[in-house]
Amino acid sequence: MPKHNTPPKPALPPEDALFQAMSLARKAGRLVMGFDAVEESAVKGKAWLVLTAADASPRTVQRLRNNIGDLVDVLSTPLTMDRLAPLGRRPVAVCAVTDRNLARLCYDRLDACGVIKHEEEMTE
């Protein structure tokens, strides 16, 4: 039987790949959205990763880092609230991933976007 050579799929832009990972977490029921719900899931030890929208209020982000920054990583995404709006019923500035593997996937996608600063980059 002859082999079919299928062309490889084109790679998604890093921001689209991140949105896709967050969408997967949402479909799996492992994405918590909204400040109060994210804060509660972090305090209860359920959140593995907290993500904020690029255009989230600096005061909101600072308040979040002060309240739960020592419990879970709080990282900013390059995605705006409008871009994240299809994940929920309305635009949201703060999300938490409550599954370890999905959090790792989102973390890897954030790394591909260049959001995460590595130690060797910081020492230069």
N, C-alpha and C positions, 0 to 999 in steps of 0.2 A: 504494500500500500504506500503511495507516495506521501511524503511529508509536505505539509502546508507551511510555507514560510509566511508567517504573519508579521507585519512590521511592528516594531515596538511602539507602545503608546507614548505619545509625547509627554514629557514631564510637566506637571502642573507648576505654575509659579508658586513660590513659597507661601505667600499669603493665602492663596486658594487651597493649598494643601493643609494649612492650619485651620482654615474654615471647615474643610472637609472632616478633619479630625474632631473638631468641636461638634460638628453636626452628627458624627457617629456617636459621640458621647451622649448627645441629646436624645438620639433615637434609642439608645440603650437605657435611657432613664438615669444616666450617671452625670448629668450636668445640672447643677443648681444655679439659678439665676436670681439676681437682686441682692442688694446689700445685706438686708436682714437675714435672708435665707442662707447666704454665703457665710456670714458671720456665725450663725447658729451651727451650720455643718462643720465649720472649722473648730469651734469650741467643743463640739461633741466628738471631735476626732475623726470625722468622716471624710473631710476634704483632703485630697492629696496635692492639689495645685489650685491656686486662685489666679484668675486672669482678669485684667482690666482692659477696657477699650482704650484706644489711642487718644480719643477725645473726651475721656472721663475727666470730671472735675478734679483738679489737683488736691482740693480739700477732701474730696471723697477718697481718693487714693491714699492720702496721708493718714486719714482717719482709719482706713482699713489696715494699713501697715502698723499703725500704733496699736490697734485692737487685737489683730491676729498674726502680725508679722513674725512673732516668735514661735507660732504654732505650725505655720505652713508657708511655703514660698508664695509671695505675691508678685506676679510678673505682669508687665505691660505688654500688650499685643500691638501689632501694627494695624489691626482692624478697628474701624470706627464703629460707633453705636449703630449707625444706619446699616453697615455691612453685617453686624451681628443680629439685627432685627429679625431676619427670617428664622432664627433659632427659637424664638419665643413669640408671644403675642404682641409684644411692644419692644421698642429699643431698650437695651439694658447695658449698663456700664461695667457690671461686675458679674463674673461667673466662677463657679468652682467645679472641678472635676472630682468625682467621688469614687473613681475606680483607679487602682494603681496602674494597670497597663494602659488605660486610656490617658491617664495623666502623663505617663512616660512618652506616649505617642505625641501628645500636644507639646510636651517639653522638647522633643526632638524636632518638631515642626517649627517651634519658636527659635531653636538653635539654627535651623536652616534659613530663617528670616534674618538672622544676624542680631537678634534682640539680646541674646544671652552673652554676657561678657565673661570670657575665660580668664583664668589667673595669669596665663602667660601674655595675654593681650593687655592686661592692666599694668604689668610691670614695665612695659616699654616706654 
